[in-house]
Amino acid sequence: MSTVSGPVPATPDHGAPPPADVDASGLPGSPADAVLDLRDVHRTHGTGPAAVHALRGVSLVVRPGELVAVMGPSGSGKSTLLTLAGGLDSPTAGEVRVEGQPLHALDRRGLARLRRRRIGYIFQNLNLIGGLTAVENVALPLELDGTGVRRARRLALAALTEVGLSELGDRFPDQLSGGQQQRVAIARALVGERRLVLADEPTGALDSQTGEAVLRLLRRRIDAGAAGVLVTHEARHAAWADRVVFLRDGVTVDSTAPLVGVETLLAGSGR
């Protein structure tokens, strides 16, 4: 596994960020083009001496066409950041906005609708439904949101084709290898019009060649206008991102441009 050591180069100065809008309350809103906006986010589990501070004042803005890689040691808060960004958990303090919408202002139904329509997740534990085929797993979010079954299955099959599983759509998860299951989960995250893609070690069960194909697919989706956050331990995977954010003990310790050009990495690998 690749590791990063030594000093991290400073972030190039590209000028001040775009000014924030002002929302109905008179408070500053998200930057006009932000898809994801985390503001001074804290997440504490437990209370008193046993309290665990998973995140301590993390702020992050991700815009359309931008893929941000999040790196750091185990326990640094990377996965917590993703669960908060996608509305699967709530911050102890601070605010999370998706396309300008404060997630704390949504009820359970509103959050579920936002996740189905706008956010794609790639989890470490996959979360496939054992009683559904691959194509049914991928189509499920579309069907839950009212897309007709035939159209949802057609879109799902197209997504499976993108990840190289067009011939396995009728297989159940227990009939697929671990790598194939992971590609089904990736297809499910990318199907439809997802504006925000959150990926937690998406290539963990894949060989290097398939993993690179998946990262190319993710990069294409981002370049088409989505925003993405990629949690990874691998410097060669972080190289696909536009920015790399480093976390340690729940705090952002640095942010930098990509570690190295993607094509340079691929040329060095002999492929």
N, C-alpha and C positions, 0 to 999 in steps of 0.2 A: 504494500500500500504506500502511495506517495505521501510525503509529509512536507510541510513548509517550515523552514527555520530561518533564523537570521532576521535582520531588519526588513521591514516592509516599506516599499517606496511610497512616498507621499502621493496623495491624489492630485492629479493635474488640475490646475485652476482653470475652469471653463467659464468663470463668471458666476454671478449670483443666480440662484434659482428663480424661476418665475414667481411673481408675487402671488400670495394666497388670495382666494376669493373671501367674501364675507358672507356667512350664512344668516338665516333669518333671526338668530339670536343676537347678531351683532358681533359674534366671535369670529376670528379668522377661520376660513374654510380650507379645504384641501387645495393644493396647487391645481390650477385649472385643468391640467392634463394628467393628473395623478389617477392611476387605477387603484393602487394600494397606498395608504398613508397611515403609518403608525406614529403616534405622538407620545413621547415620554412614557412608554408602556412599561408597567411593572406587573409581575405575576409572582405572588407568594403563595406557597402551599403550606397550610398549617399555621399555627400561632405560637407565640412565646419562644422559648429556647429551641424548640424543635422545628421552627419555621424554616422552610427552604425557599430562598429567593431565586427563582428560576430566571427571571428577567428583572433588570434594575435600570429603568429609564431608557429603554431602547427606542430610537426614532428611525424611521425608514420610509422613503418615498420611492415607489416604483411606477414608471410611466409606460405607456404603450410602446411596444417595440423594444423593451428593455428586459434583459434577463439578469437577475442578480443572484450570484452564488453566495451562500452563507456557509462559512467554515468555522471550525473551532473544535476543541477536544470534547470528548464525551462529557455530558453534564453541563455544557456551556450555555444551553438554552436554545439550541437550534430548532429542535422539534417543537418546543413550546412556542417559539415565534410563529411557526407554521400553523399550529392549531388556533392561535389567536387571530392570525391573518385571515383564516378561513371561517371564523365565527364558530368553531367547534368548542371554544372555551372563551371566557371573558377575562379581561385584565383586572387585576386588583386595583390599579390606578392607571390613568392615561386613557387614550382613545384610539380606536381602530376604525378607519373609514375605507370603504370600497366604492370606487367611483363617486366619491363625495358623500356617500351615505354612512352616517355613524351607525355602527353595528349595534351599539347599546340602545338605540332608538327603535330597533325592530323587535317584534314579539317572536315567539318560537316559529310560528307559521311563516312570517316574513323572512326570517333567517333561512328556513328550509327552502323557500322559493328562491332566494338569492343564491344559495349554494347549488341548487339544481340548474339554474339558468346561466350563471355567470362565473362560477368557480369550478375548476377541475383539480382534483386531488390525486396524487400518486403516493400511496401510503407504503411504509415499509412492510406492514403486515397484510397488504393487498386488499383485504375485506371483500373478496369475491363471495357470491352466494352459491353454495354448493349445489342447490337444487335447480339452478339455471344454467343453460349452456353458455358458451363464451359470447355468442352474439346476443343472447338475452341479457347477460350481465351488462354488456356495453350499451344496449338499448334502454335499459331500465330507467336511467335518469330522464331520458327524453319522454318515455311513456308516462312517467309520473307527472311530467309537466304538461301533459295533454297532447303530445305528438301522436298521431295515428300509428297503430302497430306496424303496418306495412312500411310506412316512411321511416319510422324509428329503426326497424330492422335493416332497411337499406342503408341508412346512414351508419349504423353500427358495423355492417359488413365492410363498408368503405373504410372505416377507421381500423378494423382488423387487417384489412389489406395493407394499409399504410405501415403497420408494424410486422408485416410478413406472416400473418396467420389466416389468410383468406380461406385456406382449405380446412381449418379446424373450428369453424364457427359453431358446428353442431356438437362439439365435445364439451363434457362437463369438467369443472376444475380438477377433479381427482383423476381425470384421464389425460391431464396435461402435465408436462414437466414444470419445475419451479420457474425456469426462465420463461416458458410459454405463459404461465399464469401471470407473471409480472407484465408481460407485453399486453395481455388482456386488460389488466388494470390500467396500463398506460393508455390504451385505446379508449377505455371508458372515460378517462380524465380529459381526453382531447376531443371527444365527439361533440358535435354541436357548436354553438357560438360561445365558447368560454373566453371571457375577457381576462381572467386571472388564473394562472396555472401554478399550483403549489406542489413541488416534487420533493419527497423525502427519500434520499438515496435511491433514485429510480432505477439504477442499473446494478443494484446490489446482487441480484441473482443471475446476472447475464454475463456471458463471455465478453471479452474486450471488443470483438468485432460487432456483435449484436448491440452491445452497450453504446458504441459509437453511432450505430445506425439510429438508435433511439434518441440520442442527443441531437443528431442532425434533424430528426423529426420535430423534436421540441424546439430547436432553434428556428426551424421554418415557421412553426406556429407563432413564435414570438415575433419574428420578422414580418409576419402578416398583420401584426397589430395588437396581439395580446401582450400581457405583462406576465413575467414569470419570476418565481423564487425557487432556487434549487439548493437544497441542503446536501452537502457532499463532504467526504473526507479526502477526496482525490483531487490533487492539484490539476491533473490532466483533464478532469471533468469540469472543474471551475474555469478552465481556459475557454470554455464555450460561452461564458457569461460576459456581459458588458462591464460589470463591476463585481468586485469580491468584497464582502463584509466579513470581518473576523469578530467572533464573539469569544469572550472568556469570562467565566463566572457570572453570566447573565448581563454582561456589559459589552457594548461595542468598543473594541480596542483599536480598530483601524478599518479603513476602507480604501480600496485601491482599484486601479484599472486592472484588466485581465492579467493573470500571472505571466502568460506567454502566449504568443499567437497560436491559434488552433492548428493551422497548417504546418507550423514549425514542429509541433508535437507529433502530428501524424507522420511527417517526413522522417522524424527521428525514430519512429516505431518500426520503420521498415515496410509500411503499407503504402 
